Amino acid sequence: MDKIDIADDQVVPMEAIARGLRGLKITFVNVFGVTHGDGSWTLIDAAIPFSASRIQSWAEDAFGRAPNAIVLTHGHFDHVSAAKDLADYWDVPIYAHPLEFPYLTGQKEYPPPNWAAGGGLMPLVSPTLPRGPIDLGSRLRALPSDGSRLDLEELPGWTLLHTPGHTPGHISFFRNEDRTLLVGDAFCTTKPESFFEANLLQHPELHGPPAYFTSDWDAARLSVLKLAQLAPTTVAPGHGKPLAGADVAASLQELAMRFNEVAVPENVKAT
């Protein structure tokens, strides 16, 4: 299935993030597995190109069975690339917000990146990164469009939150029982403009969404504010390490309050 092997040291399991939640870091992006009370589980996101076999091996070791579904926080290449191969291999559906469908049905590609966002290597190389469109075909299913509930048997106990800004149909998931938040790219726990440097040097801390691929900064700020109001105690992001503890909610509130200052690129503020 895969044509390029991803080195072992670039694939790192993340165990016991929260009850029934574990993850897998593949180079600079995370996927997550959510286990349910009946023993079934759901895959959240599908990583970069050529990562399908790595996700399959991890899933076999961690869960011993196929997931009931793949759920995408959004359709950027580093969250969707293995989705079709995995869905075909496991014979499962792929869920996404309807506003992401144009990018997941072969109709259109995402807007050009902001290569001048600054802060590290990623903005400079962002014009070379895939923007789609990708076509998930008949595997694709729509999540509830209002983004305030989750009528999805495959992910019981989690509330769907429409958190646009990074992309139009970006979503996050919150489990109120233990205040666990699956955040996608609404915000990160590593500096998103310097993912590669961050792997070695950065202490986990809250940052805004990846600046070079965020399309609507006003919406992104409101989404972070919405998530901060949930006062999570555990956050599992698409980029960076999961964080847990009493200070997570306060840190997220500070990011929301200072969002324009610390997250929005200077060349965007200037326009």
N, C-alpha and C positions, 0 to 999 in steps of 0.2 A: 504493500500500500504506500509506504513512504519511500522516497528516493534519496533523502539526505538524512544521515544519522545525527541526532542531537547528542552531544557529549554527556557522559554520565554526571559530570560535575555541574552541569547546567540544569539538572532535573532533581529537585529537592522536595520530598514529601513534607507536609505540615500536618502533624497529628494533634488530635484533641484540642482544636481551636475553641470549640464549645460543644455542648452535648449534641452528638450526632453530626458534627461538622468537622470535616478534614479537607485538606487541600493539597495541591501539587503546584510547585513553582517550576515553570519551564522557561529558561533563560530569564526574561524580565517580566513575565506575566503569570498570573495565577489562574487555576481552575479550582472549583470546589465541588465536593460531594456531600449532599445532605441526606442523611439516613432518616427513615421514618419509622413509626412505631410497629408497622407490620413487617419490617425488615427490608422493604424496598428502598431505593435511593434515587436521587435526581442529580444529574450533572449540570453545574452552573458554568457556562462559557466553554469555549473549545479551542483556545490558544492559537498558536502561530502555525504557519505552514509546516508540514512534515512532522507534526507532533502527535498524529493519531495513534501510532503504535506505542508511544510512551504513555499516553493516557489509557490505552487499553490495558497495558501491563499493570499500571498502577491500580486501575479499577478491579482487575482480577484479583490482585493481592489484597486490596483494601475491602472489597465488597463481595467478591466471589460470584457476582451475577451481573447481568446487564442492568443499566438504569431503566427507570420507567419513562424517562424523557430527558432531553437536553433543553435547557432554558438559557437563552442569551440575554445578557444585560444590554447589549447593543451589537451592532454589526461590523465594527472595525476589524481589520484583518487579524489583529492579535487576540481577538476574542471569538472568532468564528471559523477560522481556517480549517480546522479538523472536523467541523460539525457534520458536513455531509458524509464524509467517509465513516465517521463513528455511527451516525444514524443508520446508514446502510448496513454496517457491520452488525449492529445490535437490533436493527429493525424497530426503531423507536421514532417518535415525532420530535420536531424541533419547535420550540415556542419562542416568540418574540413579540414585542409591542407592534401594533399595526403601523405606526409611523416609521418603523425601520424597514417595512416591507419593500419599498422601492429599491433599497440597497441589498436586499436579500433575495430578490426575484429577478435579477438581471436587468432592471429598468434604468438605474442611474448609479453613478459613483458619488462618493462623498465630496464635499467642496475641497478645493486645494488647501494644503496645510499652510500654516503661518510659519514659514521657515525662519523668520526673523524674530521669533518669540524670545530667543536668548536663553541663557542659563545653563547651557550644556551642549552635548553633541547631538542629541535627538532632533531638535528643530532643524539643524543643518542638514541632516540626512533624511528628514521627513519627506521631501519631494520624491525620494526614491522608493518610499514605502507603498504597498498596494492600497488602493482606495476603492477597489471594486469596479463594477458590481459583481457580486457573487450570486449564484442562483441555487437555492436550496431545494427547488422543485417541489414535489408533492409532499415532502417531509414537513414543510413549514406549516405551523398553526399559529393563530392569533391569540395573544393574551388579552384580557379585558382592557379596553382602550381608556377607561377613565382613570386608571392607575391608582385607585384608592381601595381596591379589594383584590381578592384572588379566588376566582371561581375555577380553581384548577385542582383536580383530585391528586395530580402528581406531586404537588408541593403543599401538603396540609400543614397548617399551623403557622404559615408565613403570610404576611401582608405584602401585596405588591404596591410599590410606590413609583409613580411616573416621575422621574427626576431628569427632565430634559436640560439641555444646555451643551453638554459634551457632544451629544447627538440628539436629534428630535425625539426619538423614541427610547431614549436611555431609561432603564429601570433599575430599581434597587429593591431589596427584600428585607423585611424586619420581622423578627420573632419577639413578640411582646413578653412572652413568658420568661425569657432570660435576657431580654434587651440586646439581642444579637442582630447586627446589621451587616448584610451583604451589599456592598456599596458599588460594585462595578468600577467605573471610572468617574463617578460623581466627585470623588476626591481620592487622594492617594496617601500612603504612609511613607512615601519616598519622594524625592524631588523628581517629578516626571520628566523634566527636560534633560535630566542626566541619569537615566536609568542605569547605564553601564557603569558609570563612576559610582553610583549609589550602592551597587551590589557590594562594593568593597569598603566604602568610606562613610556612608551616611548612617547615623543613628535613626531608627524609626521615629518619625514625627509626621504630623498631618500637613499635607500640601493640597493645593487645588488640583483640578483635573489636568491631564496633559494639555498644555497650552497650544501646542502646534496643531492639534486636531479638534479643539473645542470650537464649536460653530456659533454659539449664542451665549455671550458672557452674562447678560442680564438673567437669562433663564438658569444658567449654571449657578449663579449666586443664590437665587431663590431656592434652587434644589438643595444646596448645602444648608441653607437656613431651615428648610423643611426637615432635613435629616437631623440637624442639631436639636430641633424641638422634641425629637424622640428620646433624647438623653440616653444613647446607647452605652452599654458597658463593655461590649466587644464589637470590634469592627474588622471585617474581612474584606480587604480591597482587591481590586484587579491588579494593582501594582504596589509592591511593598509588602512588609510583614504584617500579619494580623496583630492587633493591639487589644489589650484587655486591661481593665482596672477602673478604679474609682475616678481617675483623672481624665478618662477618655471623653466623657461628656463635656467637661469644661474646655478641653482642648478643641473639640469640634465647635463649641459655641464661640470660642475665640476666632477660629478660622472663619466662621460665618460672619462675625462682626467686622473682621478686618479683610474680608474677601477681596474687595477691589484693590486694597493696598498690597496684599501679599500674593494674590493669585493671578490677577489680570496682567498680561504682558504690557510693557511700557509702550510698545508701538500700537497697541489697541487703545490704551488710555489716551494717546495723542490724537486719535481720529475723532 
